[in-house]
């Protein structure tokens, strides 16, 4: 069965939406309603579908800064709980990672156990009881207001690990991490999802720049770690141990979400460079060219560019690649951080670490 996909509603959907019971009235009325949705500045309407249309999802923006959105779902009668859960997954991913809302809210009528189970299983927490919120044939019913913020999104999230020269920003989910980025304190965050989470955690200073590490500011206890997606929590622990000189290798799973075939080959070779050692860009090129030095010289610059584009710093150790003459050249996080990492590893490679190979 095809997975759930989302798209914007269009006039051409009117007949099918009527036939599957998601919209009612004459065809002209349904078309008029869709035109109103399309023209609305504070409302988006999405179609959720696999082989068939499964739901209409309305997104009401609560403010002009687009930080909060309210969801309203209308499911087809044959959409079981599993399908509805897949739709919720897709919609939350869209809200947090495509549209970059910081907070998603929805309303559940009192006594609707099925809907409450659906939303709470995806991390929503009840914030309030809304009195006489929903009109019925016989009057009005109370409803619960449920909310989920980017910082509590259980499928995908961010953690921050401080070190002497800055902060490691790690993103990922339950199955893998997909980015480890090293930043100096005071840097701007160019990823809006990361920005939203950092803001919720109080990690942003003036101008929206990430704060310098202070005593306890970036620490996470066991309860906080348990709220992170499992593989991301593991990355937080392993990177913390690395910077604390207690780890020299990593077990955390990772996945490259982008990269050319050439870049992927380079990144794979980087993982063969042992802790506490270095290789030159030409060394990597030689491995790619099976020892042909003439061909290797042609691609040495391309190897350097691939190292610079590595999205998973430290775990995929591009910092261990240096110039042929031993000079530090090219590092996306800055040469001072590259120098720090190499000194960190070279010292502790010859000094026993506590559980270094844990």
C-alpha positions, 0 to 999 in steps of 0.5 A: 500500500502506498504511504500517505502523501499531502497536497493542497486542495484544488477545485478539481477535487470537488466531485471526489470529496463529495462522493467520499463524504468529506464535503457536503452540498451541491457541486457548486457549493463545494466548489465555492467552499474550496475557492474560499479555502484557496483564497484564504490568507490564514487558512490552508487546506490539505488533502491526505491520500494514499491510493484514495483520498483519506482526509481533509486537513484544515490548518488555521494560522493563529497569528501573523508570525505563523508560530502557531497553527490549529488543526482540524481533521475530517476523515473518511469513514473507512480510514481506520486508526492506523491510517489516521495515525499515518496521516497525523505523522505526515501532517506534523512533519509538514507543520514542523519541518516544512512550514516551521510552526513552533506550536500545533494545537487541536481540539478534541470534543469531550468523550471522543476517546478515539481522537484523544488516543490518536493525538496523545499517542503523537505527543499532544498534551491537554492544555485546557478545557474549552467550555461550550466549544462545539455546537451540537443539535441539542446545544453545546459541548465542552472540548479539550485543547491539546498542543504539541510544540516543536521542542516536544515533537517525538518523531524528530528533534534537536539536541545541543552538546556544548564543548570548549569552542562552541556547541554541537547541534544534532538533529535526528529521530528514532532510527538515525541522526541526519546532521551534526553541525558545530557552531561558535557561540553567538552564531545564527541558526539557519534552520528554522526548526532548530531555531524554534526548538532552541528558542523554546529551550531558552538557548537563544540570546539577543538577535536570535543567536545561540548562547555561549555554554554556561554552567548547566545551560545545555545539560539534559537529565534522564527525564529530558533524554527520555523525551527525545527520539531514541537515536537522537538521545543516544547521539547526545550521550555519545557526543557528550562522552566524546568531548569529556574524553570518555569515548573515541568511537561512535555506535549511533546510527546516522543517515546521509539525507543528501550527497552525490555519489562522489561525496558519499564515497568520500564520506565513507572513507573518512570513517576509516581514519582512526581516532587520534590520526590524520590523513591528507586530502590526497591520501583520500583521493588516492584511495578513490583512484586505487593508488593512481597518483596522477588521477588522484591529483585531479580530484584532490580539490573535489575531495576537499569540497566533499569534506567541507560539505560533510553534514555529520561532523565528528561522527564522520570525521572530516576534521581528521583530513589535513593538507599534504604539508600538514597544515590545517585547511578548510573546515566548515565550522572554522579552523579553530574548531578543527585545531581544537578537535585534532589536539583533543584527539591527539592528546587523548589517543596516547593517554588512557581514556575512561571507557574510551572504546565504550 
